[in-house]
Amino acid sequence: MRVQQAKDIIHHHLPAPKQIRLPLEEALGYTLAQTVIAEQSIPAFPQSSMDGYAIRYCDKERELPVVDKIPAGTTVEKILTEGQAMRIYTGAPLPQGADTVVMQEKVDLSDANTIQIRDEALQLGDNVRPKGSEVRESIAMLPGTSLTPAAIGYLAGIGCKDVLVTAPPRIQLILTGDELKPIGTTLGYGEVYESNSYQLKAALRQQGILHVESRHVPDDRSQLRAALENALDEADIVLLVGGVSVGDYDYVADVAKACGIKQRFHRIRQKPGKPLFFGTQNEKLVFGLPGNPSSALTCFYLYVVPALERMMELPQRTRSIKTHTTHAYSKKPGLTHFLKARYDGHAVEPLHAQESYRLQSYAQANCLLILEEDSNGCAAGDEVYIHLLT
């Protein structure tokens, strides 16, 4: 299976997006799935945008007595008559009869509490926010809007408490391998710390998926099948990590089929991540990621992240860009290579430690340098494509 073929197959089998209603404060990063209607105009009254004086524009040449003050939060409507001014503060409602606010720096205030305006550039309506200037009683936001901090602030400002968004899929991790031990224990001979759950949960949080269940199972067919059947009952996407190759203890592909999962592909012509498995059961997706941490993370970025973004209707990001490489790298034709690399905005540098079990260089990487299947590698200065990770 070529890389692009695998991506196309995954895209073809993605389920329709689902929806969930969330409190506004929990909606950051999601995509709006409803039309939001403003139930009232915002602001609901003409509002001062400055600390200054509310006046009638036709009185700007006169000396005006300051007859009252209006702080923000005033709930009693004031009335301004001809030949008067009122002290007003930012956010306060304009008194009835006023049509302009003159900045406090543009007046001379006398001891008798009268003002003389010194603003030759003053125009009718200056420093006044008209009623409904933020939003009128109508459509405030359309489906498909990305809920950024500003969007959430805007919705809060019109009194919106909760929103219907495209739901994040429910995800379960199943980590396989007798050799895996939890952090905090002492490693015995032949044992390693389990790290894939940490990096994959962190990567999922970057996609807005905060709650992920994970389970470690030994290299045992019956225990793996029980864990997978349970996960399929609870999750929309199952990520199996490890056990996807063709060794004597690699049970994932066979157990997945025994659970009724339709294999869509197994093995891709790429490095790292060659043994990647993908299958479906109705609308549920099952990814079998290699156990080597670097391979697992590469497959996650290349195949799982695009699936999540489409299922959550997140904004399309430009991840593949063209640049130049700072160093040569040789490979044999036959596999697409994804090299851990660092892009500085001008050129890309392939990093050390490209082996699939090593994360040290991945911790410094912000992209993957792509060397196509048929190529022999690249020379320093060659034009190449990279896949941005963030």
Order of alpha helices (4+ residues) and beta strands (2+ residues): alpha-beta-beta-beta-beta-beta-beta-beta-beta-beta-beta-beta-alpha-beta-beta-beta-beta-alpha-beta-alpha-beta-alpha-beta-beta-beta-beta-alpha-alpha-beta-beta-beta-beta-beta-beta-beta
